Structure formats: structure tokens, C-alpha cells
Amino acid sequence: MMKERRLKRVGLDFIVNIFASSLMTIVLQLLIYPFFSQKLSSVQYGTILTIMGVVNTFIGTVGNSLNNVRLVCNNQYERDNNGDFNILLIIGSLFAMVACFLVIKVYVCLSFSVSVLILFALLLGIARTYYSVSFRIILDFNKVFFCNLCISMGYLAGGIIVWLGGSWIFVFIFGEFAGLLYLKKYSFVISLEFYRTSDFGETTKKYIYFAGAALISNAIVYLDRLFILPVLGGENVAIYSVSSIMGKSIGMAMLPVAGVLLGYFAQKEFYMSRKIFNMVSGVSFIICTLFYIVSLAIAEPVVGILYPSLVNSAKQYMYLANLAAVIEIFSGMLLPIVLKYGKSYWQVIVNIVYGVLFCSLGIYFSLNYALLGFCYATLIANSVRVAILYMISRRYINENK
């Protein structure tokens, strides 16, 4: 009876988290980005996608990595002991501001005011991503849903400002700010304490590993935009993004499921057996296969409605682009096992191998076969990453038997 109740709760947490993430995905992918696409030229739209790719890379690197470290190290810290993490949050945010500014300046020329607003959105996003860890610690995923609801409402409010003539970045500023307002009321990790504990050195080392791996991983997630813009141009950024929209949207919706898994793996009483590992990986594979079939069935009609000016150019890439995106989802489902049970350095090694393979294949195939070649490069690199993560996971689960 107890086991059935626990399984029911885990299943409910998955469902709530998928709905929470899907809410933001729907607002962004079905409302905000199509609005940008219709309001702007394909080159301008591709440039905005590239800028947000850079911003999201650093939000994930600094904010989400610290979120994961706080969760994995939760047993070492008391609930209100946030001093170490506040220090790391400040250091990481400063690094992200400088790095993000420099990277964006290399790609596009922006006015000073827009650059400042982009960095402000970056800081809000980092803070929101980290502070939401409190809901994962206590496994209260209903609050994740309401937080994402606030963010989505903020996106819509920002969209109205853009419609009235404001800069496009206000969409993301309003969204992140709305999420922080909710977190200010309900997150217990928000504090102004800055002090070092005896665990600071070990926590910092782990954070460096996590952030290093995340920087490579997140950069590659958005490397299609960063890579295609200077090599193939802004219009091809827009075409590729539209062709992979269904797979990537599903990926955005499923990403928090990995957070649910890590939240449960981090609990003291949880034991990862080979049976549980096989079940997690098997179910993940089946789900990803179904998602791919669904994405292919609806991709062209959905893109035709949302992006009528780009659908004819994008449809020839949909099979490969969505398959690569779905394989990336599968790797995201395996990652929490490596984060929890594997050595920290494995994240860095896997992502370095992944990054080198992606870049080398991307350059060769793109120069020789244009955007179609880039699709093949992405597919091969994502498949290799899944294989490596699976082998590492099996190794540590066998040791844990």
C-alpha cells in the first residue's frame, strides 16, 4: 500500500512538472516567437534567437548548475544555510554578465540600452533558476507549476509592451521578474546571508565541475544558432529553429522531468538498483519514440499555421532536426543518474567529447552540405552523447548493486 502511494505521488509529480513546463513552452513557442517572426524579418528573428540562445546558455550554466549543486549537496546543509550558495551565486552572475556581453558583441551590434536590458534579463533569469531549487528540495512541484504560470503571464504582459512599441527583450524581463515575485514569497533559499562554511571548498569544486559541464552542454544546445548565424546567416537560423520546433518544444516540456528524477535521487532513503535504472531508461526510450512519431505527424501543419513564411523552407529538414532534438531529450533523462551517482568529472569529459565532435562534424558537414549537413552533424553528436551517458550510468549502477 505504501509503495503504491509512493508510485502514485511520483507519477503525479511528473504530470504536474510536465504541465508546468508545457505552459511556458506553449506561451513562448506558440505565441511569443511566432509574434516576433511576423513582426520582424527572418534575419532579425534569427538574430533574436541567437541572442536568447546566448542568454539561456549562461542562465543554465550559472543558475541551473547551482540549483543542481544545492540539491545534490542538500544532505550536507541545513534548510536555511544559504551562505555558501549566495557567494557562488554572486560570483557566477558576475562571470555570466561579462561573458554574455562579450559573446553577444562578437555576433551582433546592439545599442547600449538594449545591451543593458539583456544583461538585466540574464541576472533575473539566473536568480529565478537558482531560487526555484527550494521546490525541488521539498518535492513540492505544485509550486513549480504556479511559478511557471506567473512567468508565462509575465511573458504575455511583456508581449503587450512589445506590441505597443517596446523592445523585444521586455518579454523576457517581465517573465523572469514575475517568477521572482512568486519565489520571493515561497522560496526558502532566498536570503542575504554571505558566509563560508567548512563545506565551501568542496561545494565550490562541485559547482565548477557542474558549471563547466553545463556551459559546454548548454552552448551546444544553442550552438545551432551560434554556429549557423556566422556560417550560413540569420535566415538559416530561423529555418532550422522552425524545422526543429516540435522536437525542441517537447524537450523544453520534458526537461523538468529530469529535475523530478534528480529530486528523488537526492533523497536519503532512495536506492538506485539496476531494476529501477532499466525501468527509467526503458520508459524514457519508449516516451521519446512516441514523441518523435507525434512531432513528425504535427510538425508541418503546426509550422504552417505559426510560421507561414518559413514552412516551405523548413519542411525538408523536419525529419532529421526533430529526431536530433528527441535524442537530446533522451540524454537529458539519463543525465540525472550521472549527476547523482557518477564522478563529477564525467560531466566535463562527456560534454568535451560531445562539443569537439559536434563542432568538427558541424563545420565539415555545413561547409559541404549546408543546412542539411548541419542536421546530420547534430544527429550524430547527440547519438554519441546518449551512448556515452548510458554506458557511464550502467557502470555506476552496477557498482551500486
Phi, psi and omega in degrees: 000317180296318180295319179296320179296321180292317178298322178297320180292318178300314179300319179295320178298318177300313183297313180299317182292323177295318177297320181299313180288322180299327180300312178294319181298316180299314182297316182288308189280331183258344182237301188291305183294320173299325176298315177298318183298322181281331183279331187242166174287163181297328178292314178297318179297316177298324179293318178297318177300321179293315179300314180291333173297318177295313181300313181294329176300314183281332173296314178294320182296313185272306186287308184290326177296317178293324174302312181293321178295316178300322181287313181295325181267011187302325181293341180272345185240147171287160184307317185260014181269091187245005186302310180301317186287329176293322177297312180295326178296317179294313181299312180298321181294320178296316177301315183297319180299311182294312183296316180297316180300315182293318181295316181296321180297328178294324187270318185222158177257114183242155175290160181299318183296317179293321178299317180296317180296322178296316179294326177295316177298322178300312181297317178299318181294320178297312180297315181297318181294319179288311186296338178289354180299334182300326180289329177285327180295316182266004179056042177254084186277351172295322179291329175299318180299312183291327176296315179293329174297317177297318179298316180298319177296324176296320176302315181295320177296319177296324177298324177295319178299318178295318179299328179277357176120001180281170180291148181302333184292342179297334176303312185281328176295313180296321180296310181294322180294320178297320177296320179293325177299319178294316182294326179302328181276327191243345182273129181271357179269356177281118178202168178253021182278131177228098178207153181262138174255178179292343180268001187301316182299313180293321179294319178297317179300316179295320180296321179297317177298311182298314183292321178298315178295318181294323179300314179294313183297312181293323178298323180287327176303320181257010182294336177303318180286314182294326183278315186290323184305305181284334184272313186244350175099162184297326180296322178289332172301312180297317182296314181294318180298319179290321182294332182256013190298321183291313179298318181287327177295318176297321178298319178295323179289326184273343182306317179296341177298322175298325177294322176297315179301312181296324178300317178287321179298330184282349180291142184301322187276357184279136177234124181269108177262168177296326179296315180294319179299314180297323179293314181298312182291321180294313179297320179299318179296316180297315180298316181295322177298315178297320179298320180296316179299316180295318182297322178292324183292326187250353187301306185295314178296323180292313179297324179299326179281315187278324184229065184301331182281346185245350189298320182294325179284331187272334192296332180290345181256357190296320183299311182286316184296318179287326176296316178299319180294320181290323175297324176296324176298317180298320178296326177294332178283333178276334186302318180303329179293317178293320180300318186277316191254338181274165174293145185301327184292342180297326179300316181293315181298312181301315184285332174293314177301314179300313182295316179296316180296315181300311183293316182294314177294320181299317180295312183297307185291324180292318180292330183264329185230015177057221188292327177297320177297322178297323177299316178296319179299317179296317181297314181295313182297317179295323179294319178296320180297317178300316181298318181292314179299321180296316180294319178295316180301313180298322181299312184284331176290323176297324177288336183270000187291000000 
